[in-house]
Amino acid sequence: MTSAPPSKAAKPAVPAAADAAKASRGRPRKADSDPMGIQAVDIALDIIAALVARQEAMSLSELSRASDLQPSKLHRYLVSFTRKGLLRQSSVTGHYDFGPFARRIGAAAFNRHHGMNVVHEAVSTLVAEAGCTVYLYIWTELGPTLVRSEMGRSPMAVNLREGSALPISGSAVGRTFMAYSPASMTEDLLRVEREHRKEEGGRIWSDKELEREFKRIRSSRMFWTSEGILPDLLAVAPVFDAQGQLHSVIAAVPRREQRSQIEQDRLKALLESHLDRLAVELS
């Protein structure tokens, strides 16, 4: 009995597999519409997105549910986030919130926003002309957020960090944003702020009080207040674009020798001249 000759079509499979492996190690084929990414990075960004959507600090269990991750796996990500300053963990509640590095990222992103360069120039010129300290705030999902601070001739005892956010009803800058913004943009943050102030025993502005304050703010180009960022006299001015939309808010802290009515009027005139120019340039 003779055996059948080997088939000519039968070839070793190794070369074909090697070719496939080599192809997979190269650049993605043009036919690929969704190139592969890094899964760990995707998961990390989902965790950050969950914290952004919540708009307040979250516990490990809350983040676990929101990101659909097991607590043990999630915790490893949170350790790295806090180590790099992207998040911080409260020593009191154990909840997680955005850290200093996250604030720096946010400030850097908004400083590249359209129109910010002309506002930054106005801030620098105002500081040079008046010698006062100036803070520039824009609206973000965190509320009124500091994107620029420039010290005057008399350095402040407290240095505010860029990327830090102010309360919306508990600060003059925040109330200025509320006065010129639709309620739908601020109502969620206002609700959360009221809940926190109720727990902490702080002042809660009623709707009627806020409406009276909004009318006062809208009645002038800028206003003076002692209920500002710091326990000091503060000039607050909304910045509008060419379409009349609120762009940002400037807060200027005069030097002690600028507390006279004459000096306040001078600072007011300087500030309003910059507001006029910005209203034209922010097209």
C-alpha positions as CSV (number, residue, x, y, z in Angstrom):
1,M,0.0,0.0,0.0
2,T,1.5,3.3,-1.0
3,S,0.8,6.6,0.7
4,A,-0.6,9.6,-1.2
5,P,1.9,12.2,-2.2
6,P,1.9,15.4,-0.2
7,S,-0.4,18.1,-1.5
8,K,1.3,21.0,-3.3
9,A,-1.2,23.4,-1.8
10,A,-0.2,22.6,1.8
11,K,2.3,25.1,3.1
12,P,3.5,26.0,6.6
13,A,1.4,28.5,8.4
14,V,4.2,30.3,10.1
15,P,5.2,32.7,7.4
16,A,1.6,33.9,7.0
17,A,1.3,34.5,10.8
18,A,4.6,36.3,10.8
19,D,3.4,38.6,8.0
20,A,0.2,39.3,9.9
21,A,2.1,40.1,13.1
22,K,4.5,42.3,11.2
23,A,1.6,44.2,9.6
24,S,0.0,44.7,13.0
25,R,3.1,46.3,14.4
26,G,3.2,48.9,11.6
27,R,1.2,52.1,11.1
28,P,-2.6,51.7,11.1
29,R,-4.0,50.9,7.7
30,K,-5.8,53.7,5.9
31,A,-9.0,51.6,6.0
32,D,-9.1,51.9,9.8
33,S,-11.6,54.6,10.6
34,D,-11.1,54.4,14.4
35,P,-7.4,53.9,15.3
36,M,-6.6,52.2,18.5
37,G,-5.8,54.4,21.5
38,I,-4.6,53.6,25.0
39,Q,-7.3,52.1,27.1
40,A,-5.9,53.3,30.4
41,V,-6.0,56.9,29.2
42,D,-9.6,56.5,28.0
43,I,-10.5,55.2,31.5
44,A,-8.7,58.0,33.2
45,L,-10.5,60.6,31.2
46,D,-13.8,58.9,31.9
47,I,-13.1,59.4,35.6
48,I,-12.3,63.0,35.1
49,A,-15.4,63.5,33.0
50,A,-17.5,62.0,35.8
51,L,-16.1,64.5,38.3
52,V,-16.7,67.4,35.9
53,A,-20.3,66.4,35.4
54,R,-21.0,66.2,39.1
55,Q,-19.7,69.8,39.7
56,E,-18.7,69.0,43.3
57,A,-16.3,66.7,45.2
58,M,-17.1,63.0,45.1
59,S,-16.5,60.0,47.3
60,L,-14.8,56.8,46.1
61,S,-18.1,55.0,45.9
62,E,-19.8,57.8,44.0
63,L,-16.9,58.0,41.5
64,S,-17.0,54.2,41.2
65,R,-20.7,54.2,40.2
66,A,-20.3,57.2,37.9
67,S,-17.3,55.7,36.1
68,D,-18.5,52.1,36.2
69,L,-15.2,50.9,37.7
70,Q,-14.6,48.6,40.7
71,P,-13.4,50.6,43.7
72,S,-10.1,48.7,43.9
73,K,-9.3,49.5,40.2
74,L,-10.5,53.1,40.5
75,H,-8.4,53.7,43.6
76,R,-5.2,53.0,41.7
77,Y,-6.1,55.8,39.2
78,L,-7.0,58.2,42.1
79,V,-3.6,57.6,43.7
80,S,-1.9,58.6,40.5
81,F,-4.2,61.6,40.0
82,T,-3.5,62.9,43.5
83,R,0.2,62.2,43.3
84,K,0.4,64.4,40.2
85,G,-1.9,67.1,41.6
86,L,-4.7,66.6,39.1
87,L,-7.0,65.7,42.0
88,R,-6.8,66.3,45.7
89,Q,-8.5,64.3,48.5
90,S,-10.1,66.0,51.5
91,S,-8.5,65.0,54.8
92,V,-11.9,65.6,56.5
93,T,-14.4,63.9,54.2
94,G,-12.1,61.7,52.0
95,H,-13.9,63.1,48.9
96,Y,-12.0,63.8,45.7
97,D,-12.0,67.1,43.8
98,F,-9.8,68.9,41.3
99,G,-6.3,69.8,42.5
100,P,-3.8,72.5,41.6
101,F,-2.6,70.9,38.4
102,A,-6.1,70.7,37.1
103,R,-6.6,74.4,37.8
104,R,-3.4,75.2,36.0
105,I,-4.6,73.2,33.0
106,G,-8.0,75.0,33.0
107,A,-6.4,78.4,33.3
108,A,-3.9,77.7,30.5
109,A,-6.8,76.5,28.2
110,F,-8.9,79.6,28.8
111,N,-5.9,81.9,28.4
112,R,-5.7,80.6,24.8
113,H,-9.4,81.3,24.3
114,H,-10.3,83.8,21.5
115,G,-10.1,87.4,22.7
116,M,-8.2,86.7,25.9
117,N,-5.0,88.3,24.6
118,V,-6.6,91.7,24.3
119,V,-8.0,91.5,27.8
120,H,-4.7,90.4,29.2
121,E,-3.1,93.4,27.5
122,A,-5.8,95.7,29.1
123,V,-5.1,94.2,32.5
124,S,-1.3,94.8,32.2
125,T,-1.9,98.4,31.1
126,L,-4.3,99.1,33.9
127,V,-1.8,97.8,36.5
128,A,1.0,99.9,34.9
129,E,-1.2,103.0,34.8
130,A,-2.9,102.8,38.2
131,G,-0.5,100.6,40.2
132,C,-3.4,98.6,41.6
133,T,-3.7,94.8,41.8
134,V,-6.0,93.3,39.1
135,Y,-7.7,89.9,38.9
136,L,-9.4,88.6,35.7
137,Y,-12.2,86.1,35.9
138,I,-14.1,84.1,33.3
139,W,-17.1,81.7,33.6
140,T,-16.4,78.0,33.7
141,E,-18.3,74.9,34.9
142,L,-16.8,75.6,38.3
143,G,-18.2,79.1,38.4
144,P,-16.1,82.4,38.3
145,T,-12.6,81.2,37.6
146,L,-9.4,83.2,38.0
147,V,-7.3,83.1,34.8
148,R,-5.0,86.1,35.4
149,S,-3.7,88.0,38.4
150,E,-1.3,90.8,38.2
151,M,0.1,92.4,41.3
152,G,0.3,96.2,41.7
153,R,2.9,98.4,43.4
154,S,1.7,97.2,46.8
155,P,1.8,93.4,46.8
156,M,-1.2,91.7,48.4
157,A,-0.8,89.7,51.6
158,V,-2.9,86.9,50.0
159,N,-1.9,85.6,46.6
160,L,-4.9,84.0,44.8
161,R,-4.1,81.0,42.5
162,E,-5.0,81.0,38.9
163,G,-7.6,78.4,38.2
164,S,-9.3,78.8,41.6
165,A,-13.1,79.4,41.5
166,L,-15.2,81.8,43.6
167,P,-18.6,81.2,45.0
168,I,-21.3,82.6,42.8
169,S,-23.6,84.2,45.3
170,G,-21.1,84.6,48.1
171,S,-18.7,86.9,46.1
172,A,-19.2,90.2,44.2
173,V,-17.6,88.8,41.1
174,G,-19.9,85.8,41.2
175,R,-23.0,88.0,41.6
176,T,-21.8,90.0,38.6
177,F,-21.7,86.9,36.4
178,M,-25.2,86.0,37.7
179,A,-26.5,89.5,36.9
180,Y,-25.6,89.2,33.3
181,S,-26.1,85.5,32.6
182,P,-29.3,83.4,32.1
183,A,-30.5,81.6,35.2
184,S,-30.1,78.2,33.5
185,M,-26.3,78.8,33.4
186,T,-26.0,79.4,37.1
187,E,-28.9,77.6,38.9
188,D,-27.1,74.3,39.4
189,L,-24.1,75.9,41.0
190,L,-26.3,78.2,43.1
191,R,-28.3,75.2,44.4
192,V,-25.1,73.3,45.4
193,E,-23.6,76.5,47.0
194,R,-26.8,77.0,49.1
195,E,-26.7,73.4,50.3
196,H,-23.1,73.8,51.4
197,R,-23.8,77.1,53.1
198,K,-26.7,75.6,54.9
199,E,-24.5,72.8,56.3
200,E,-21.7,75.2,57.2
201,G,-24.0,77.9,58.7
202,G,-22.9,80.6,56.2
203,R,-25.0,83.4,54.7
204,I,-27.5,82.3,52.1
205,W,-28.7,85.0,49.7
206,S,-32.4,84.8,49.0
207,D,-33.8,85.2,45.5
208,K,-35.2,88.6,46.4
209,E,-31.8,89.8,47.8
210,L,-30.1,88.6,44.7
211,E,-32.6,90.4,42.4
212,R,-32.0,93.7,44.3
213,E,-28.2,93.1,44.0
214,F,-28.5,92.4,40.2
215,K,-30.4,95.7,39.7
216,R,-27.6,97.6,41.5
217,I,-24.9,95.9,39.5
218,R,-26.6,96.5,36.2
219,S,-27.2,100.2,37.0
220,S,-23.5,101.2,36.4
221,R,-20.5,100.3,34.4
222,M,-18.6,99.2,37.5
223,F,-19.2,99.3,41.2
224,W,-17.3,99.4,44.5
225,T,-17.7,96.8,47.2
226,S,-16.1,95.5,50.4
227,E,-17.7,92.1,49.9
228,G,-15.1,91.0,47.4
229,I,-12.4,88.4,46.9
230,L,-10.5,89.8,49.9
231,P,-11.8,91.7,52.9
232,D,-10.8,95.0,51.2
233,L,-12.2,97.7,48.9
234,L,-12.7,96.3,45.4
235,A,-13.7,97.7,42.1
236,V,-15.7,95.2,40.0
237,A,-16.4,95.7,36.3
238,P,-18.0,93.3,33.7
239,V,-16.3,93.1,30.3
240,F,-18.6,92.9,27.3
241,D,-17.8,92.0,23.7
242,A,-18.9,93.9,20.6
243,Q,-22.2,92.0,20.6
244,G,-23.0,93.1,24.2
245,Q,-22.3,89.6,25.6
246,L,-20.5,89.2,28.9
247,H,-17.0,88.1,28.3
248,S,-15.3,88.2,31.7
249,V,-15.1,90.2,34.9
250,I,-12.3,92.4,36.1
251,A,-11.7,93.0,39.8
252,A,-9.2,95.7,40.8
253,V,-7.9,96.2,44.4
254,P,-6.7,99.8,44.8
255,R,-3.6,100.7,46.9
256,R,-4.2,102.1,50.3
257,E,-3.2,105.6,49.1
258,Q,-5.9,105.3,46.4
259,R,-8.8,105.2,48.9
260,S,-9.7,108.9,48.5
261,Q,-12.6,109.9,46.3
262,I,-10.3,111.6,43.9
263,E,-8.1,108.5,43.4
264,Q,-11.2,106.3,43.2
265,D,-12.6,108.5,40.4
266,R,-9.3,108.3,38.6
267,L,-9.2,104.5,38.8
268,K,-12.9,104.4,37.7
269,A,-12.1,106.6,34.6
270,L,-9.1,104.4,33.7
271,L,-11.1,101.2,34.1
272,E,-14.0,102.5,32.0
273,S,-11.7,103.6,29.2
274,H,-10.4,100.1,29.0
275,L,-13.9,98.7,29.0
276,D,-14.8,100.9,26.1
277,R,-11.8,99.7,24.1
278,L,-12.4,96.1,24.9
279,A,-16.1,96.3,23.8
280,V,-14.8,97.3,20.3
281,E,-11.9,94.9,20.1
282,L,-13.7,91.8,21.4
283,S,-15.5,91.2,18.1
